[in-house]
Amino acid sequence: MEAIEKGTNSLRKVSKSWNIPLNSLSNHLNGKIRSKKRGPTSVLTKEEDVIIIAWILGMKECGL
């Protein structure tokens, strides 16, 4: 990173030598970050949690 900022190495050379995609390196240097995560949320809501617990306990009572 220092080599790029000081101008001793180009962005392309550093990208190849460290095996980092050029766009990723450029985005990191410019402070660009991906703010939107892809996919569904990974945390259940309280209501979903209660439903799943009730289902598991129901299956336990049935012997499954």
PDB file of N, CA, C, O and CB in Angstrom:
ATOM      1  N   MET A   1       0.831  -1.189   0.000  1.00  0.00           N
ATOM      2  CA  MET A   1       0.000   0.000   0.000  1.00  0.00           C
ATOM      3  C   MET A   1       0.874   1.250   0.000  1.00  0.00           C
ATOM      4  O   MET A   1       0.597   2.218  -0.709  1.00  0.00           O
ATOM      5  CB  MET A   1      -0.944  -0.001   1.210  1.00  0.00           C
ATOM      6  N   GLU A   2       1.935   1.212   0.809  1.00  0.00           N
ATOM      7  CA  GLU A   2       2.813   2.376   0.868  1.00  0.00           C
ATOM      8  C   GLU A   2       3.505   2.614  -0.459  1.00  0.00           C
ATOM      9  O   GLU A   2       3.711   3.758  -0.863  1.00  0.00           O
ATOM     10  CB  GLU A   2       3.846   2.205   1.966  1.00  0.00           C
ATOM     11  N   ALA A   3       3.868   1.521  -1.144  1.00  0.00           N
ATOM     12  CA  ALA A   3       4.558   1.653  -2.427  1.00  0.00           C
ATOM     13  C   ALA A   3       3.668   2.332  -3.461  1.00  0.00           C
ATOM     14  O   ALA A   3       4.149   3.111  -4.285  1.00  0.00           O
ATOM     15  CB  ALA A   3       5.000   0.279  -2.939  1.00  0.00           C
ATOM     16  N   ILE A   4       2.395   2.044  -3.418  1.00  0.00           N
ATOM     17  CA  ILE A   4       1.465   2.672  -4.365  1.00  0.00           C
ATOM     18  C   ILE A   4       1.286   4.144  -4.005  1.00  0.00           C
ATOM     19  O   ILE A   4       1.312   5.009  -4.881  1.00  0.00           O
ATOM     20  CB  ILE A   4       0.090   1.939  -4.365  1.00  0.00           C
ATOM     21  N   GLU A   5       1.106   4.427  -2.721  1.00  0.00           N
ATOM     22  CA  GLU A   5       0.875   5.805  -2.286  1.00  0.00           C
ATOM     23  C   GLU A   5       2.096   6.679  -2.527  1.00  0.00           C
ATOM     24  O   GLU A   5       1.961   7.854  -2.870  1.00  0.00           O
ATOM     25  CB  GLU A   5       0.499   5.839  -0.811  1.00  0.00           C
ATOM     26  N   LYS A   6       3.296   6.111  -2.349  1.00  0.00           N
ATOM     27  CA  LYS A   6       4.524   6.882  -2.588  1.00  0.00           C
ATOM     28  C   LYS A   6       4.846   7.004  -4.071  1.00  0.00           C
ATOM     29  O   LYS A   6       5.616   7.876  -4.474  1.00  0.00           O
ATOM     30  CB  LYS A   6       5.697   6.237  -1.866  1.00  0.00           C
ATOM     31  N   GLY A   7       4.255   6.130  -4.884  1.00  0.00           N
ATOM     32  CA  GLY A   7       4.474   6.196  -6.320  1.00  0.00           C
ATOM     33  C   GLY A   7       5.636   5.342  -6.789  1.00  0.00           C
ATOM     34  O   GLY A   7       6.021   5.437  -7.955  1.00  0.00           O
ATOM     35  N   THR A   8       6.216   4.505  -5.925  1.00  0.00           N
ATOM     36  CA  THR A   8       7.335   3.662  -6.336  1.00  0.00           C
ATOM     37  C   THR A   8       6.873   2.459  -7.151  1.00  0.00           C
ATOM     38  O   THR A   8       7.637   1.952  -7.973  1.00  0.00           O
ATOM     39  CB  THR A   8       8.108   3.191  -5.118  1.00  0.00           C
ATOM     40  N   ASN A   9       5.660   1.996  -6.947  1.00  0.00           N
ATOM     41  CA  ASN A   9       5.086   0.891  -7.728  1.00  0.00           C
ATOM     42  C   ASN A   9       3.711   1.292  -8.223  1.00  0.00           C
ATOM     43  O   ASN A   9       2.985   2.049  -7.577  1.00  0.00           O
ATOM     44  CB  ASN A   9       5.001  -0.413  -6.884  1.00  0.00           C
ATOM     45  N   SER A  10       3.374   0.758  -9.399  1.00  0.00           N
ATOM     46  CA  SER A  10       2.051   1.046  -9.934  1.00  0.00           C
ATOM     47  C   SER A  10       1.027   0.101  -9.318  1.00  0.00           C
ATOM     48  O   SER A  10       1.370  -0.942  -8.759  1.00  0.00           O
ATOM     49  CB  SER A  10       2.044   0.927 -11.471  1.00  0.00           C
ATOM     50  N   LEU A  11      -0.204   0.483  -9.432  1.00  0.00           N
ATOM     51  CA  LEU A  11      -1.304  -0.319  -8.913  1.00  0.00           C
ATOM     52  C   LEU A  11      -1.321  -1.682  -9.595  1.00  0.00           C
ATOM     53  O   LEU A  11      -1.561  -2.701  -8.948  1.00  0.00           O
ATOM     54  CB  LEU A  11      -2.650   0.404  -9.114  1.00  0.00           C
ATOM     55  N   ARG A  12      -1.068  -1.699 -10.884  1.00  0.00           N
ATOM     56  CA  ARG A  12      -1.077  -2.949 -11.652  1.00  0.00           C
ATOM     57  C   ARG A  12       0.040  -3.891 -11.207  1.00  0.00           C
ATOM     58  O   ARG A  12      -0.182  -5.095 -11.083  1.00  0.00           O
ATOM     59  CB  ARG A  12      -0.940  -2.653 -13.147  1.00  0.00           C
ATOM     60  N   LYS A  13       1.249  -3.351 -10.964  1.00  0.00           N
ATOM     61  CA  LYS A  13       2.370  -4.188 -10.525  1.00  0.00           C
ATOM     62  C   LYS A  13       2.112  -4.797  -9.154  1.00  0.00           C
ATOM     63  O   LYS A  13       2.385  -5.977  -8.933  1.00  0.00           O
ATOM     64  CB  LYS A  13       3.658  -3.373 -10.494  1.00  0.00           C
ATOM     65  N   VAL A  14       1.600  -4.012  -8.256  1.00  0.00           N
ATOM     66  CA  VAL A  14       1.306  -4.513  -6.913  1.00  0.00           C
ATOM     67  C   VAL A  14       0.204  -5.563  -6.982  1.00  0.00           C
ATOM     68  O   VAL A  14       0.259  -6.571  -6.278  1.00  0.00           O
ATOM     69  CB  VAL A  14       0.892  -3.355  -5.971  1.00  0.00           C
ATOM     70  N   SER A  15      -0.783  -5.332  -7.817  1.00  0.00           N
ATOM     71  CA  SER A  15      -1.877  -6.279  -7.988  1.00  0.00           C
ATOM     72  C   SER A  15      -1.357  -7.634  -8.455  1.00  0.00           C
ATOM     73  O   SER A  15      -1.763  -8.675  -7.938  1.00  0.00           O
ATOM     74  CB  SER A  15      -2.904  -5.734  -8.984  1.00  0.00           C
ATOM     75  N   LYS A  16      -0.463  -7.615  -9.428  1.00  0.00           N
ATOM     76  CA  LYS A  16       0.088  -8.870  -9.942  1.00  0.00           C
ATOM     77  C   LYS A  16       1.029  -9.528  -8.946  1.00  0.00           C
ATOM     78  O   LYS A  16       0.996 -10.748  -8.784  1.00  0.00           O
ATOM     79  CB  LYS A  16       0.817  -8.625 -11.249  1.00  0.00           C
ATOM     80  N   SER A  17       1.865  -8.748  -8.280  1.00  0.00           N
ATOM     81  CA  SER A  17       2.846  -9.341  -7.373  1.00  0.00           C
ATOM     82  C   SER A  17       2.190  -9.942  -6.124  1.00  0.00           C
ATOM     83  O   SER A  17       2.687 -10.936  -5.593  1.00  0.00           O
ATOM     84  CB  SER A  17       3.871  -8.291  -6.963  1.00  0.00           C
ATOM     85  N   TRP A  18       1.099  -9.366  -5.654  1.00  0.00           N
ATOM     86  CA  TRP A  18       0.419  -9.873  -4.467  1.00  0.00           C
ATOM     87  C   TRP A  18      -0.774 -10.751  -4.813  1.00  0.00           C
ATOM     88  O   TRP A  18      -1.447 -11.271  -3.923  1.00  0.00           O
ATOM     89  CB  TRP A  18      -0.030  -8.724  -3.601  1.00  0.00           C
ATOM     90  N   ASN A  19      -1.040 -10.918  -6.121  1.00  0.00           N
ATOM     91  CA  ASN A  19      -2.151 -11.740  -6.603  1.00  0.00           C
ATOM     92  C   ASN A  19      -3.492 -11.266  -6.021  1.00  0.00           C
ATOM     93  O   ASN A  19      -4.294 -12.060  -5.528  1.00  0.00           O
ATOM     94  CB  ASN A  19      -1.911 -13.216  -6.240  1.00  0.00           C
ATOM     95  N   ILE A  20      -3.703  -9.954  -6.096  1.00  0.00           N
ATOM     96  CA  ILE A  20      -4.951  -9.331  -5.641  1.00  0.00           C
ATOM     97  C   ILE A  20      -5.632  -8.741  -6.878  1.00  0.00           C
ATOM     98  O   ILE A  20      -4.973  -8.073  -7.675  1.00  0.00           O
ATOM     99  CB  ILE A  20      -4.686  -8.216  -4.533  1.00  0.00           C
ATOM    100  N   PRO A  21      -6.939  -8.974  -7.053  1.00  0.00           N
ATOM    101  CA  PRO A  21      -7.625  -8.378  -8.201  1.00  0.00           C
ATOM    102  C   PRO A  21      -7.448  -6.857  -8.226  1.00  0.00           C
ATOM    103  O   PRO A  21      -7.536  -6.190  -7.195  1.00  0.00           O
ATOM    104  CB  PRO A  21      -9.119  -8.733  -8.171  1.00  0.00           C
ATOM    105  N   LEU A  22      -7.203  -6.337  -9.401  1.00  0.00           N
ATOM    106  CA  LEU A  22      -6.946  -4.903  -9.572  1.00  0.00           C
ATOM    107  C   LEU A  22      -8.093  -4.048  -9.052  1.00  0.00           C
ATOM    108  O   LEU A  22      -7.859  -3.035  -8.394  1.00  0.00           O
ATOM    109  CB  LEU A  22      -6.698  -4.586 -11.037  1.00  0.00           C
ATOM    110  N   ASN A  23      -9.327  -4.442  -9.339  1.00  0.00           N
ATOM    111  CA  ASN A  23     -10.484  -3.666  -8.875  1.00  0.00           C
ATOM    112  C   ASN A  23     -10.590  -3.663  -7.351  1.00  0.00           C
ATOM    113  O   ASN A  23     -10.910  -2.638  -6.749  1.00  0.00           O
ATOM    114  CB  ASN A  23     -11.773  -4.227  -9.481  1.00  0.00           C
ATOM    115  N   SER A  24     -10.320  -4.810  -6.731  1.00  0.00           N
ATOM    116  CA  SER A  24     -10.395  -4.885  -5.268  1.00  0.00           C
ATOM    117  C   SER A  24      -9.360  -3.975  -4.623  1.00  0.00           C
ATOM    118  O   SER A  24      -9.650  -3.274  -3.654  1.00  0.00           O
ATOM    119  CB  SER A  24     -10.193  -6.331  -4.790  1.00  0.00           C
ATOM    120  N   LEU A  25      -8.154  -3.994  -5.169  1.00  0.00           N
ATOM    121  CA  LEU A  25      -7.085  -3.150  -4.643  1.00  0.00           C
ATOM    122  C   LEU A  25      -7.407  -1.671  -4.829  1.00  0.00           C
ATOM    123  O   LEU A  25      -7.200  -0.862  -3.925  1.00  0.00           O
ATOM    124  CB  LEU A  25      -5.757  -3.487  -5.322  1.00  0.00           C
ATOM    125  N   SER A  26      -7.912  -1.331  -6.001  1.00  0.00           N
ATOM    126  CA  SER A  26      -8.281   0.052  -6.282  1.00  0.00           C
ATOM    127  C   SER A  26      -9.404   0.528  -5.363  1.00  0.00           C
ATOM    128  O   SER A  26      -9.356   1.640  -4.836  1.00  0.00           O
ATOM    129  CB  SER A  26      -8.703   0.198  -7.741  1.00  0.00           C
ATOM    130  N   ASN A  27     -10.404  -0.314  -5.178  1.00  0.00           N
ATOM    131  CA  ASN A  27     -11.510   0.045  -4.291  1.00  0.00           C
ATOM    132  C   ASN A  27     -11.028   0.248  -2.862  1.00  0.00           C
ATOM    133  O   ASN A  27     -11.479   1.165  -2.176  1.00  0.00           O
ATOM    134  CB  ASN A  27     -12.594  -1.031  -4.329  1.00  0.00           C
ATOM    135  N   HIS A  28     -10.123  -0.599  -2.416  1.00  0.00           N
ATOM    136  CA  HIS A  28      -9.599  -0.474  -1.049  1.00  0.00           C
ATOM    137  C   HIS A  28      -8.839   0.842  -0.884  1.00  0.00           C
ATOM    138  O   HIS A  28      -8.997   1.531   0.123  1.00  0.00           O
ATOM    139  CB  HIS A  28      -8.678  -1.669  -0.708  1.00  0.00           C
ATOM    140  N   LEU A  29      -8.031   1.181  -1.858  1.00  0.00           N
ATOM    141  CA  LEU A  29      -7.254   2.421  -1.778  1.00  0.00           C
ATOM    142  C   LEU A  29      -8.147   3.654  -1.805  1.00  0.00           C
ATOM    143  O   LEU A  29      -7.833   4.665  -1.176  1.00  0.00           O
ATOM    144  CB  LEU A  29      -6.253   2.488  -2.921  1.00  0.00           C
ATOM    145  N   ASN A  30      -9.243   3.576  -2.521  1.00  0.00           N
ATOM    146  CA  ASN A  30     -10.141   4.724  -2.649  1.00  0.00           C
ATOM    147  C   ASN A  30     -11.224   4.753  -1.574  1.00  0.00           C
ATOM    148  O   ASN A  30     -12.075   5.643  -1.577  1.00  0.00           O
ATOM    149  CB  ASN A  30     -10.787   4.717  -4.011  1.00  0.00           C
ATOM    150  N   GLY A  31     -11.198   3.785  -0.653  1.00  0.00           N
ATOM    151  CA  GLY A  31     -12.158   3.775   0.445  1.00  0.00           C
ATOM    152  C   GLY A  31     -13.540   3.307   0.071  1.00  0.00           C
ATOM    153  O   GLY A  31     -14.494   3.525   0.818  1.00  0.00           O
ATOM    154  N   LYS A  32     -13.667   2.660  -1.085  1.00  0.00           N
ATOM    155  CA  LYS A  32     -14.975   2.158  -1.499  1.00  0.00           C
ATOM    156  C   LYS A  32     -15.189   0.786  -0.877  1.00  0.00           C
ATOM    157  O   LYS A  32     -14.342  -0.100  -0.995  1.00  0.00           O
ATOM    158  CB  LYS A  32     -15.090   2.088  -3.054  1.00  0.00           C
ATOM    159  N   ILE A  33     -16.325   0.621  -0.215  1.00  0.00           N
ATOM    160  CA  ILE A  33     -16.663  -0.665   0.369  1.00  0.00           C
ATOM    161  C   ILE A  33     -18.056  -1.047  -0.068  1.00  0.00           C
ATOM    162  O   ILE A  33     -18.885  -0.189  -0.371  1.00  0.00           O
ATOM    163  CB  ILE A  33     -16.559  -0.629   1.905  1.00  0.00           C
ATOM    164  N   ARG A  34     -18.307  -2.341  -0.097  1.00  0.00           N
ATOM    165  CA  ARG A  34     -19.635  -2.829  -0.466  1.00  0.00           C
ATOM    166  C   ARG A  34     -20.530  -2.687   0.754  1.00  0.00           C
ATOM    167  O   ARG A  34     -20.306  -3.341   1.773  1.00  0.00           O
ATOM    168  CB  ARG A  34     -19.590  -4.319  -0.972  1.00  0.00           C
ATOM    169  N   SER A  35     -21.532  -1.843   0.654  1.00  0.00           N
ATOM    170  CA  SER A  35     -22.391  -1.577   1.804  1.00  0.00           C
ATOM    171  C   SER A  35     -23.609  -2.488   1.849  1.00  0.00           C
ATOM    172  O   SER A  35     -24.211  -2.670   2.907  1.00  0.00           O
ATOM    173  CB  SER A  35     -22.837  -0.139   1.786  1.00  0.00           C
ATOM    174  N   LYS A  36     -23.972  -3.057   0.716  1.00  0.00           N
ATOM    175  CA  LYS A  36     -25.173  -3.883   0.672  1.00  0.00           C
ATOM    176  C   LYS A  36     -24.768  -5.357   0.637  1.00  0.00           C
ATOM    177  O   LYS A  36     -24.094  -5.806  -0.290  1.00  0.00           O
ATOM    178  CB  LYS A  36     -26.054  -3.520  -0.560  1.00  0.00           C
ATOM    179  N   LYS A  37     -25.186  -6.091   1.650  1.00  0.00           N
ATOM    180  CA  LYS A  37     -24.881  -7.509   1.692  1.00  0.00           C
ATOM    181  C   LYS A  37     -25.876  -8.258   0.822  1.00  0.00           C
ATOM    182  O   LYS A  37     -27.044  -7.883   0.719  1.00  0.00           O
ATOM    183  CB  LYS A  37     -24.907  -8.041   3.141  1.00  0.00           C
ATOM    184  N   ARG A  38     -25.395  -9.312   0.206  1.00  0.00           N
ATOM    185  CA  ARG A  38     -26.249 -10.102  -0.665  1.00  0.00           C
ATOM    186  C   ARG A  38     -26.860 -11.261   0.108  1.00  0.00           C
ATOM    187  O   ARG A  38     -26.289 -11.746   1.085  1.00  0.00           O
ATOM    188  CB  ARG A  38     -25.459 -10.618  -1.873  1.00  0.00           C
ATOM    189  N   GLY A  39     -28.015 -11.692  -0.340  1.00  0.00           N
ATOM    190  CA  GLY A  39     -28.667 -12.846   0.248  1.00  0.00           C
ATOM    191  C   GLY A  39     -29.609 -12.476   1.376  1.00  0.00           C
ATOM    192  O   GLY A  39     -29.737 -11.311   1.750  1.00  0.00           O
ATOM    193  N   PRO A  40     -30.264 -13.496   1.908  1.00  0.00           N
ATOM    194  CA  PRO A  40     -31.224 -13.250   2.987  1.00  0.00           C
ATOM    195  C   PRO A  40     -30.520 -12.938   4.303  1.00  0.00           C
ATOM    196  O   PRO A  40     -29.321 -13.173   4.452  1.00  0.00           O
ATOM    197  CB  PRO A  40     -32.142 -14.456   3.164  1.00  0.00           C
ATOM    198  N   THR A  41     -31.275 -12.412   5.242  1.00  0.00           N
ATOM    199  CA  THR A  41     -30.713 -12.137   6.555  1.00  0.00           C
ATOM    200  C   THR A  41     -30.378 -13.449   7.243  1.00  0.00           C
ATOM    201  O   THR A  41     -31.056 -14.455   7.031  1.00  0.00           O
ATOM    202  CB  THR A  41     -31.689 -11.303   7.413  1.00  0.00           C
ATOM    203  N   SER A  42     -29.353 -13.445   8.051  1.00  0.00           N
ATOM    204  CA  SER A  42     -28.913 -14.670   8.703  1.00  0.00           C
ATOM    205  C   SER A  42     -29.439 -14.789  10.134  1.00  0.00           C
ATOM    206  O   SER A  42     -29.173 -15.785  10.808  1.00  0.00           O
ATOM    207  CB  SER A  42     -27.402 -14.734   8.706  1.00  0.00           C
ATOM    208  N   VAL A  43     -30.173 -13.798  10.599  1.00  0.00           N
ATOM    209  CA  VAL A  43     -30.676 -13.798  11.964  1.00  0.00           C
ATOM    210  C   VAL A  43     -32.197 -13.931  11.927  1.00  0.00           C
ATOM    211  O   VAL A  43     -32.887 -13.216  11.201  1.00  0.00           O
ATOM    212  CB  VAL A  43     -30.246 -12.506  12.721  1.00  0.00           C
ATOM    213  N   LEU A  44     -32.690 -14.861  12.726  1.00  0.00           N
ATOM    214  CA  LEU A  44     -34.134 -15.052  12.792  1.00  0.00           C
ATOM    215  C   LEU A  44     -34.767 -13.978  13.655  1.00  0.00           C
ATOM    216  O   LEU A  44     -34.148 -13.458  14.582  1.00  0.00           O
ATOM    217  CB  LEU A  44     -34.475 -16.445  13.337  1.00  0.00           C
ATOM    218  N   THR A  45     -36.009 -13.656  13.334  1.00  0.00           N
ATOM    219  CA  THR A  45     -36.754 -12.739  14.194  1.00  0.00           C
ATOM    220  C   THR A  45     -37.197 -13.498  15.439  1.00  0.00           C
ATOM    221  O   THR A  45     -37.128 -14.726  15.477  1.00  0.00           O
ATOM    222  CB  THR A  45     -37.982 -12.126  13.443  1.00  0.00           C
ATOM    223  N   LYS A  46     -37.641 -12.790  16.428  1.00  0.00           N
ATOM    224  CA  LYS A  46     -38.092 -13.414  17.675  1.00  0.00           C
ATOM    225  C   LYS A  46     -39.264 -14.352  17.416  1.00  0.00           C
ATOM    226  O   LYS A  46     -39.329 -15.435  17.998  1.00  0.00           O
ATOM    227  CB  LYS A  46     -38.491 -12.342  18.703  1.00  0.00           C
ATOM    228  N   GLU A  47     -40.192 -13.948  16.545  1.00  0.00           N
ATOM    229  CA  GLU A  47     -41.350 -14.771  16.235  1.00  0.00           C
ATOM    230  C   GLU A  47     -40.927 -16.062  15.526  1.00  0.00           C
ATOM    231  O   GLU A  47     -41.439 -17.137  15.838  1.00  0.00           O
ATOM    232  CB  GLU A  47     -42.344 -13.985  15.368  1.00  0.00           C
ATOM    233  N   GLU A  48     -39.999 -15.956  14.580  1.00  0.00           N
ATOM    234  CA  GLU A  48     -39.518 -17.142  13.876  1.00  0.00           C
ATOM    235  C   GLU A  48     -38.806 -18.091  14.831  1.00  0.00           C
ATOM    236  O   GLU A  48     -38.945 -19.309  14.721  1.00  0.00           O
ATOM    237  CB  GLU A  48     -38.580 -16.744  12.734  1.00  0.00           C
ATOM    238  N   ASP A  49     -38.054 -17.542  15.753  1.00  0.00           N
ATOM    239  CA  ASP A  49     -37.337 -18.345  16.743  1.00  0.00           C
ATOM    240  C   ASP A  49     -38.318 -19.127  17.610  1.00  0.00           C
ATOM    241  O   ASP A  49     -38.105 -20.310  17.876  1.00  0.00           O
ATOM    242  CB  ASP A  49     -36.445 -17.450  17.621  1.00  0.00           C
ATOM    243  N   VAL A  50     -39.391 -18.473  18.053  1.00  0.00           N
ATOM    244  CA  VAL A  50     -40.398 -19.132  18.889  1.00  0.00           C
ATOM    245  C   VAL A  50     -41.090 -20.251  18.110  1.00  0.00           C
ATOM    246  O   VAL A  50     -41.340 -21.324  18.659  1.00  0.00           O
ATOM    247  CB  VAL A  50     -41.440 -18.108  19.395  1.00  0.00           C
ATOM    248  N   ILE A  51     -41.397 -20.009  16.846  1.00  0.00           N
ATOM    249  CA  ILE A  51     -42.061 -21.018  16.011  1.00  0.00           C
ATOM    250  C   ILE A  51     -41.164 -22.243  15.835  1.00  0.00           C
ATOM    251  O   ILE A  51     -41.633 -23.376  15.942  1.00  0.00           O
ATOM    252  CB  ILE A  51     -42.429 -20.423  14.630  1.00  0.00           C
ATOM    253  N   ILE A  52     -39.902 -22.025  15.571  1.00  0.00           N
ATOM    254  CA  ILE A  52     -38.979 -23.147  15.373  1.00  0.00           C
ATOM    255  C   ILE A  52     -38.795 -23.942  16.658  1.00  0.00           C
ATOM    256  O   ILE A  52     -38.757 -25.172  16.623  1.00  0.00           O
ATOM    257  CB  ILE A  52     -37.622 -22.643  14.873  1.00  0.00           C
ATOM    258  N   ILE A  53     -38.680 -23.262  17.780  1.00  0.00           N
ATOM    259  CA  ILE A  53     -38.540 -23.956  19.062  1.00  0.00           C
ATOM    260  C   ILE A  53     -39.782 -24.801  19.343  1.00  0.00           C
ATOM    261  O   ILE A  53     -39.669 -25.943  19.786  1.00  0.00           O
ATOM    262  CB  ILE A  53     -38.307 -22.943  20.209  1.00  0.00           C
ATOM    263  N   ALA A  54     -40.963 -24.244  19.087  1.00  0.00           N
ATOM    264  CA  ALA A  54     -42.205 -24.994  19.302  1.00  0.00           C
ATOM    265  C   ALA A  54     -42.254 -26.206  18.387  1.00  0.00           C
ATOM    266  O   ALA A  54     -42.685 -27.275  18.820  1.00  0.00           O
ATOM    267  CB  ALA A  54     -43.436 -24.095  19.064  1.00  0.00           C
ATOM    268  N   TRP A  55     -41.831 -26.078  17.151  1.00  0.00           N
ATOM    269  CA  TRP A  55     -41.824 -27.191  16.207  1.00  0.00           C
ATOM    270  C   TRP A  55     -40.859 -28.291  16.668  1.00  0.00           C
ATOM    271  O   TRP A  55     -41.196 -29.475  16.632  1.00  0.00           O
ATOM    272  CB  TRP A  55     -41.438 -26.696  14.801  1.00  0.00           C
ATOM    273  N   ILE A  56     -39.652 -27.888  17.102  1.00  0.00           N
ATOM    274  CA  ILE A  56     -38.662 -28.862  17.583  1.00  0.00           C
ATOM    275  C   ILE A  56     -39.192 -29.608  18.800  1.00  0.00           C
ATOM    276  O   ILE A  56     -39.063 -30.830  18.880  1.00  0.00           O
ATOM    277  CB  ILE A  56     -37.331 -28.161  17.928  1.00  0.00           C
ATOM    278  N   LEU A  57     -39.776 -28.899  19.736  1.00  0.00           N
ATOM    279  CA  LEU A  57     -40.326 -29.543  20.940  1.00  0.00           C
ATOM    280  C   LEU A  57     -41.491 -30.457  20.585  1.00  0.00           C
ATOM    281  O   LEU A  57     -41.655 -31.511  21.199  1.00  0.00           O
ATOM    282  CB  LEU A  57     -40.783 -28.482  21.961  1.00  0.00           C
ATOM    283  N   GLY A  58     -42.295 -30.073  19.611  1.00  0.00           N
ATOM    284  CA  GLY A  58     -43.399 -30.913  19.140  1.00  0.00           C
ATOM    285  C   GLY A  58     -42.890 -32.192  18.512  1.00  0.00           C
ATOM    286  O   GLY A  58     -43.456 -33.261  18.741  1.00  0.00           O
ATOM    287  N   MET A  59     -41.831 -32.101  17.722  1.00  0.00           N
ATOM    288  CA  MET A  59     -41.229 -33.283  17.105  1.00  0.00           C
ATOM    289  C   MET A  59     -40.614 -34.194  18.156  1.00  0.00           C
ATOM    290  O   MET A  59     -40.625 -35.417  18.014  1.00  0.00           O
ATOM    291  CB  MET A  59     -40.169 -32.872  16.082  1.00  0.00           C
ATOM    292  N   LYS A  60     -40.079 -33.593  19.206  1.00  0.00           N
ATOM    293  CA  LYS A  60     -39.486 -34.376  20.306  1.00  0.00           C
ATOM    294  C   LYS A  60     -40.565 -35.209  20.997  1.00  0.00           C
ATOM    295  O   LYS A  60     -40.340 -36.373  21.327  1.00  0.00           O
ATOM    296  CB  LYS A  60     -38.784 -33.439  21.337  1.00  0.00           C
ATOM    297  N   GLU A  61     -41.727 -34.613  21.212  1.00  0.00           N
ATOM    298  CA  GLU A  61     -42.838 -35.310  21.862  1.00  0.00           C
ATOM    299  C   GLU A  61     -43.359 -36.440  20.985  1.00  0.00           C
ATOM    300  O   GLU A  61     -43.869 -37.434  21.500  1.00  0.00           O
ATOM    301  CB  GLU A  61     -43.971 -34.330  22.187  1.00  0.00           C
ATOM    302  N   CYS A  62     -43.240 -36.303  19.677  1.00  0.00           N
ATOM    303  CA  CYS A  62     -43.691 -37.366  18.753  1.00  0.00           C
ATOM    304  C   CYS A  62     -42.672 -38.482  18.634  1.00  0.00           C
ATOM    305  O   CYS A  62     -42.947 -39.512  18.019  1.00  0.00           O
ATOM    306  CB  CYS A  62     -43.971 -36.786  17.368  1.00  0.00           C
ATOM    307  N   GLY A  63     -41.495 -38.285  19.217  1.00  0.00           N
ATOM    308  CA  GLY A  63     -40.461 -39.312  19.171  1.00  0.00           C
ATOM    309  C   GLY A  63     -39.496 -39.165  18.012  1.00  0.00           C
ATOM    310  O   GLY A  63     -38.732 -40.088  17.731  1.00  0.00           O
ATOM    311  N   LEU A  64     -39.511 -38.058  17.351  1.00  0.00           N
ATOM    312  CA  LEU A  64     -38.590 -37.837  16.230  1.00  0.00           C
ATOM    313  C   LEU A  64     -37.365 -37.071  16.650  1.00  0.00           C
ATOM    314  O   LEU A  64     -36.492 -36.803  15.825  1.00  0.00           O
ATOM    315  CB  LEU A  64     -39.284 -37.101  15.112  1.00  0.00           C
TER     316      LEU A  64
END
